[in-house]
Structures are given as C-alpha cells and as structure tokens.
Amino acid sequence: MSAQRIINLTFLVCSSLVVAFFAFTYLAAPTQTLFAPPSQPVAITRLTYDPGAAFHPAWSPDGRLIAFESNRDGASHIQVMNADGTHQRALTAGENNDRHPAWTPDGKSILYDSFDGARQDIWIVNATTGIRQQLTRVDGLAEYASMSPDAQRIAYYVYKDMTLNIWSARADGSDAKPLTRDFADARRKEPTMAWHQPSWSADSQFIAYTGADGRSIWMMRSDGSDAREIINDGETNHFPWFMADGRLAFITEYVPPKYGAAWTNFWAYDLKTRARTLIYEFMSMQEPVAWSADNSKLLFASPRNGRFDIYRIDMDAPDGLAALRGNNPVISNVTSQR
C-alpha cells in the first residue's frame, strides 16, 4: 500500500474517532428497558449487543431485514437480522474483512466488499443460503457497491495506482469499466476515500454521489456521461440517495470548531424545480444512516453504550423527533438477540 494511501487512511481513522467522540458525548445516556404496548411505538431501540463493533446498517427492500457489518468474531463480517433486532446471524466468515453491505433490489442477496490484506473486491452473498460469489478482480481496492434497480449493473469505487474512481460492471461482474476519470488523485494530496455507496435513480439511468472534495453532491448518467455538480453551497454535504418520490436527498454536516456537539440536517432536492426542502434538522448522527422507504424509521450506529451498536428510531413514536436529535428518550432493549 502506498505511503499516500496510508496517510489518507490514517486521516479517515482519525476523523472517525472525532465523530465517535462527538456522538458519544452528545448521545451518551443510561440505557433503560421499556416494555411498551404494541399500539405505542418506542422512539429508539438498541438492536445489537456486539462484543466488538457494529456498523453500516442497511434495510432490505421490504423493510423486514437489516444487514450490517460486525467484528464480533475478530474480522468484520456481514450479518443479517430481523427488523426488530432478533434472529441475528452471520452470512460471511473467515479471515477477510467484509464490509459495507447493500441489498440487491429483489432482497435476496447482499453486495459487500471483502479485503484479504492486499486486495479488496466486490462480492455477493445470498441472504438465505449464505452462498457467496466474487464479482470483481480489480488488483486494487474496490468498495461500496450498489446495484441498479433494474438489477442489470453495479456501481462501486476503485482505488488503484493512487487514483480513486467510480466503476460500473454487469451484475455478474463482467464488462467492468470506469465511469469517472481522475476523480481523486493521492499525488495531488486529494482525499482518495469513498464516502458511501453510489445511489441509483429509480429508472437506473442516473447515479448520484459525493464529490471528491467530500462537500458537494454530483450526478451523472449510468454510462458516466453528463457528470455535473448538483449541490455546492459552501457547506459539507454528503451521502446522496434517491427518495421514493424521485427527489434527491442528502445530509449536511455541521461540526463546531471547538468542543461542541456535531449535528446534521436532512435535505430533499427537486431535480426539476431545484427547490430544496429541509426534512429534519439537528440530527445527532454524523455517519451515513439508513432511512426506511417511507422515512418513518432510521438506522444508525452509535457508541453510546461504550462501543458501536446498531439502533433504530421510529419517527411515529411520541419521542421520535427527540430521539433523532439526541435528546435521550428512554431506550428499548431487544433482549432476544439470536
């Protein structure tokens, strides 16, 4: 691995530690157990109790399952559980670090990246059988894959020869080709890190992604043409995704210069009218989060209990907004974990 890549990765780790500090100081609160009647949704529920750390939760298309990564067994592996946190089970195993799960549109399989210590490629695992298949062979580092809604292609990031680009391939990994050229170059001291999975439009014709600067939102056609900047307002904008109504959503991150609690705002952008709508503000999560299709539930990772675990917020609960803003409502614990 190049010296510049090591520097970039070190920067990423340090940044993650800062985010974890903000999240911990802002969100930490004694955990209580609440037995709520079925008719009364609970604002926030702790879903995992990992002896290690759990990250990157992802909803299945039907909202019944959650995929996530966990290093509870040493290396990071892809896990899946019911939406209420029960019946947790590992889908991958071994010495490789398997990370960044993303469901296929049919909800039957999960894309992820697997690192063997030298190379990192995109794999797919069946969520029922656990059968795995390697999709890419990049001779570099491939990560953060997502599949188009028509299930024809995948998009992912590749770091190779000190350069980061977005690539595309058929769903079986064939016909791999770069969609961007010179997206980020370590030799120019640019951050060569992938920010999140590229997001596909519902018609599979467009891909939205975070700019190489980590502060802007971009969109291009699925063949890599017509790349254009959508949002660049001087703020720190991340993690775009297409909403069910066709609008492009994104997160704006605010980090006070000294000793303050960081927060994020959730925006929706109309690609036709260019109107921006503030959906939620003062959210207490800085890393990528996972909203359900109707935006009524949110998954995120937090170290509020001393290590990173997965939590779910129900916005239909009386204290849903308070939970979103980190105002410490009572937390429901899932007691049946496996």
Secondary structure, 3 states (H helix, E strand, C coil): CCHHHHHHHHHHHHHHHHHHHHHHHHHCCCCCCCCCCCCCCCCEEECCCCCCCEEEEEECCCCCEEEEEECCCCCCEEEEEECCCCCCEECCCCCCEEEEEEECCCCCEEEEEEECCCCEEEEEEECCCCCEEECCCCCCEEEEEEECCCCCEEEEEEEECCEEEEEEEECCCCCCEECCCCCEEHHHCCCCCCCCCCEECCCCCEEEEECCCCCCEEEEECCCCCCEEEECCCCEEEEEEECCCCCEEEEEEECCCCCCCCEEEEEEECCCCCCEEEEEEEECCCCCCEECCCCCEEEEEECCCCCCEEEEEECCCCCHHHHHCCCCCCEEECCCCC
